[in-house]
């Protein structure tokens, strides 16, 4: 079934929101989005566009998450909990790394970076033309990094879907020209794709891999492959554990959204 550009763009937005939700909150961007209600509004809008059976108000932890209106208070709550859940001392309560989850499932010692699953994710990223995000030195199989990869593939798929629609219009006798709204949408998608390239620390900045050269031969095929071989293998278990283990309501809420999206 052909997926529309609108759906691909909604998938990209969901991945972006979830990546923000689980990435360590170094600044107050997430806290301010929670305090202002923007996070709830965005989550509801995107979930609705994707037809997910999820709402911010009904999600676990929603009532408690809305009880702190001050971004500073929210930040004060988020940072130590993110450290406990995702960093740990000596061990994270809920590891954010695919390699750790899959090592436990396979009954072997989990090792960051030098495990077959982390290395497979790194190879997949390179095949998509993406390197390690600039200024970072962490495994690429972190939940937020994998979601950013999926966001990139969804944006690429959205752009290709718009190109295909224009070609279909030409074949049907039209002029193939986008409406003003479509032109704005296409520009927005292109700008977001460009942001990935600007942040990329790969060997050849500015060199975008052609759609046909992506894994599987297209952004859509690459999305399906990564979801099947990686995201869907471990993220449901991660989401379930995060929802159960978190002492901060927001992470319960975000984990329930990830579970609804990734299943």
C-alpha positions as CSV (number, residue, x, y, z in Angstrom):
1,X,0.0,0.0,0.0
2,X,1.3,3.4,-1.0
3,X,1.9,5.7,2.0
4,X,1.2,9.4,1.5
5,X,3.6,12.2,2.1
6,X,1.4,13.5,4.9
7,X,1.7,10.1,6.8
8,X,5.4,10.0,6.3
9,X,5.7,13.5,7.6
10,X,3.6,12.6,10.6
11,X,5.9,9.6,11.2
12,X,8.9,11.9,11.0
13,X,7.3,14.3,13.5
14,X,6.5,11.4,15.9
15,X,10.1,10.2,15.8
16,X,11.4,13.7,16.4
17,X,9.1,14.2,19.4
18,X,10.0,10.8,20.9
19,X,13.8,11.3,20.4
20,X,13.5,14.7,22.2
21,X,11.5,12.9,25.0
22,X,14.2,10.3,25.8
23,X,17.4,12.2,25.0
24,X,19.1,13.4,28.1
25,X,17.6,16.9,28.9
26,X,20.8,19.0,28.9
27,X,18.8,22.2,28.4
28,X,15.2,23.2,29.1
29,X,13.7,22.6,25.7
30,X,11.8,19.5,26.8
31,X,10.8,21.0,30.1
32,X,9.5,24.1,28.5
33,X,7.5,22.0,25.9
34,X,5.9,20.0,28.8
35,X,5.2,23.1,30.9
36,X,3.6,25.0,28.0
37,X,1.4,22.1,27.0
38,X,3.1,22.0,23.6
39,X,4.3,18.4,24.2
40,X,0.8,17.2,24.9
41,X,-0.7,19.1,21.9
42,X,2.0,17.8,19.5
43,X,1.7,14.2,20.8
44,X,-2.1,14.3,20.4
45,X,-2.0,15.8,16.9
46,X,0.6,13.4,15.6
47,X,-1.0,10.4,17.2
48,X,-4.3,11.4,15.6
49,X,-2.7,11.8,12.2
50,X,-1.3,8.3,12.5
51,X,-4.5,6.8,13.8
52,X,-3.0,5.6,17.1
53,X,-5.2,4.7,20.0
54,X,-3.5,7.1,22.4
55,X,-4.2,10.4,24.0
56,X,-2.0,12.6,26.2
57,X,-4.8,13.0,28.8
58,X,-5.4,9.2,29.1
59,X,-1.8,8.2,29.1
60,X,-0.1,6.8,32.2
61,X,1.3,9.6,34.4
62,X,-0.6,12.3,32.5
63,X,-2.3,13.9,35.5
64,X,0.9,14.0,37.6
65,X,2.9,15.2,34.6
66,X,0.7,18.3,34.3
67,X,1.0,19.2,38.0
68,X,4.3,21.0,37.6
69,X,3.8,24.2,35.5
70,X,7.3,25.7,36.0
71,X,9.9,24.6,33.5
72,X,12.6,24.9,36.2
73,X,10.8,22.5,38.4
74,X,10.2,20.0,35.6
75,X,13.9,20.2,34.6
76,X,14.8,19.6,38.2
77,X,12.7,16.5,38.1
78,X,13.7,15.2,34.6
79,X,17.5,15.3,34.9
80,X,18.1,13.1,37.9
81,X,15.5,10.6,36.6
82,X,17.0,10.5,33.2
83,X,20.4,9.8,34.8
84,X,18.9,7.0,37.0
85,X,16.9,5.5,34.1
86,X,19.3,5.8,31.1
87,X,22.8,6.4,32.6
88,X,22.9,4.7,36.0
89,X,25.6,4.3,38.6
90,X,26.7,1.6,38.1
91,X,23.9,0.4,35.9
92,X,21.0,2.1,34.2
93,X,17.6,1.2,35.5
94,X,16.3,1.1,31.9
95,X,19.1,0.9,29.4
96,X,18.4,3.0,26.3
97,X,20.7,0.9,24.1
98,X,19.5,-1.8,21.7
99,X,22.7,-3.8,22.1
100,X,22.1,-4.1,25.9
101,X,18.5,-5.3,25.5
102,X,19.4,-7.8,22.9
103,X,22.4,-9.1,24.8
104,X,20.1,-9.8,27.8
105,X,17.6,-11.5,25.5
106,X,20.4,-13.7,24.1
107,X,21.9,-14.4,27.5
108,X,25.3,-12.8,26.7
109,X,27.3,-10.1,28.4
110,X,26.2,-6.6,27.2
111,X,29.0,-4.5,25.7
112,X,28.5,-1.0,24.4
113,X,29.9,-0.2,20.9
114,X,31.4,-3.6,20.3
115,X,28.3,-5.8,20.1
116,X,26.9,-7.1,16.8
117,X,23.6,-5.1,17.1
118,X,25.3,-1.8,17.8
119,X,27.7,-2.3,14.9
120,X,24.8,-3.3,12.6
121,X,23.1,0.0,13.5
122,X,26.3,1.9,12.7
123,X,26.6,0.2,9.4
124,X,23.0,0.9,8.6
125,X,23.5,4.6,9.4
126,X,26.5,4.8,7.2
127,X,24.6,3.1,4.3
128,X,22.1,6.0,4.7
129,X,24.8,8.6,4.5
130,X,24.7,9.4,8.2
131,X,27.6,9.4,10.6
132,X,27.8,10.0,14.3
133,X,26.1,13.2,15.3
134,X,28.6,16.0,15.6
135,X,30.0,16.5,19.1
136,X,28.9,13.1,20.4
137,X,30.7,9.9,21.2
138,X,28.0,7.4,22.2
139,X,26.7,4.2,20.6
140,X,24.4,4.8,17.7
141,X,21.9,2.2,19.0
142,X,20.5,4.6,21.6
143,X,16.7,4.8,21.4
144,X,16.9,8.6,20.6
145,X,19.5,8.1,17.8
146,X,17.6,5.2,16.2
147,X,14.4,7.4,16.3
148,X,16.4,10.2,14.6
149,X,17.5,7.7,11.9
150,X,13.8,6.8,11.4
151,X,12.9,10.4,11.3
152,X,15.4,11.0,8.5
153,X,14.1,8.0,6.5
154,X,10.5,9.2,6.9
155,X,11.4,12.7,5.7
156,X,13.2,11.2,2.7
157,X,10.2,9.0,2.0
158,X,7.9,12.0,2.3
159,X,9.9,13.9,-0.3
160,X,9.9,11.0,-2.6
161,X,6.1,10.6,-2.2
162,X,5.6,14.2,-3.2
163,X,7.9,13.7,-6.3
164,X,5.9,10.6,-7.3
165,X,2.6,12.5,-6.9
166,X,3.9,15.2,-9.2
167,X,5.0,12.6,-11.8
168,X,1.5,11.0,-11.6
169,X,-0.1,14.4,-12.2
170,X,2.0,14.9,-15.3
171,X,1.2,11.4,-16.5
172,X,-2.5,12.2,-16.1
173,X,-2.2,15.3,-18.2
174,X,-1.7,17.9,-15.5
175,X,1.2,20.3,-15.2
176,X,2.8,18.6,-12.2
177,X,3.1,21.9,-10.4
178,X,2.5,21.9,-6.6
179,X,-0.1,24.0,-4.9
180,X,1.2,26.8,-2.7
181,X,0.5,24.5,0.4
182,X,2.4,21.6,-1.2
183,X,5.3,23.8,-2.1
184,X,5.6,25.0,1.5
185,X,5.4,21.4,2.7
186,X,8.1,20.3,0.3
187,X,10.3,23.2,1.4
188,X,9.8,22.3,5.1
189,X,10.7,18.6,4.4
190,X,13.8,19.7,2.5
191,X,14.9,22.0,5.2
192,X,14.6,19.3,7.8
193,X,16.6,16.8,5.7
194,X,19.3,19.5,5.3
195,X,19.4,19.9,9.1
196,X,20.4,16.2,9.3
197,X,23.3,16.7,6.9
198,X,24.5,19.8,8.7
199,X,24.6,17.9,12.0
200,X,26.2,14.8,10.5
201,X,29.8,14.0,11.3
202,X,30.3,11.5,8.5
203,X,33.2,11.3,6.1
204,X,31.6,13.2,3.3
205,X,29.3,16.1,4.6
206,X,26.9,17.3,2.0
207,X,26.9,14.0,0.1
208,X,23.3,12.8,0.3
209,X,22.8,9.1,-0.6
210,X,20.4,8.7,-3.5
211,X,17.0,7.1,-2.6
212,X,17.8,4.1,-4.9
213,X,21.1,3.5,-3.0
214,X,19.6,3.4,0.5
215,X,19.2,0.0,2.1
216,X,16.4,-1.9,0.2
217,X,16.6,0.6,-2.7
218,X,14.3,3.3,-1.2
219,X,13.6,5.3,1.9
220,X,10.4,3.3,2.5
221,X,12.2,0.0,2.2
222,X,15.0,1.2,4.5
223,X,12.4,2.3,7.0
224,X,10.7,-1.1,6.9
225,X,14.0,-2.9,7.2
226,X,15.2,-0.9,10.2
227,X,11.8,-1.2,11.9
228,X,11.8,-5.0,11.4
229,X,15.4,-5.7,12.2
230,X,16.0,-3.3,15.0
231,X,13.3,-0.9,16.4
232,X,10.5,-3.4,16.7
233,X,12.8,-6.1,18.2
234,X,13.6,-4.1,21.3
235,X,11.8,-0.8,21.7
236,X,8.5,-2.3,22.8
237,X,10.3,-4.0,25.8
238,X,12.2,-0.8,26.5
239,X,8.9,1.2,26.5
240,X,7.3,-1.3,28.8
241,X,10.2,-1.2,31.2
242,X,10.5,2.6,31.1
243,X,6.8,3.0,31.9
244,X,7.0,0.5,34.8
245,X,10.3,1.7,36.2
246,X,10.1,5.5,35.9
247,X,9.5,7.5,39.1
248,X,8.7,10.6,37.0
249,X,5.3,10.7,35.4
250,X,6.5,12.3,32.1
251,X,8.6,9.3,31.2
252,X,5.7,7.0,31.8
253,X,3.7,9.1,29.4
254,X,6.4,9.2,26.8
255,X,7.0,5.5,27.1
256,X,3.3,4.8,26.5
257,X,3.4,6.9,23.4
258,X,6.5,5.0,22.1
259,X,4.7,1.7,22.7
260,X,1.6,2.8,20.8
261,X,3.7,4.0,17.9
262,X,6.2,1.2,17.6
263,X,3.9,-1.8,18.0
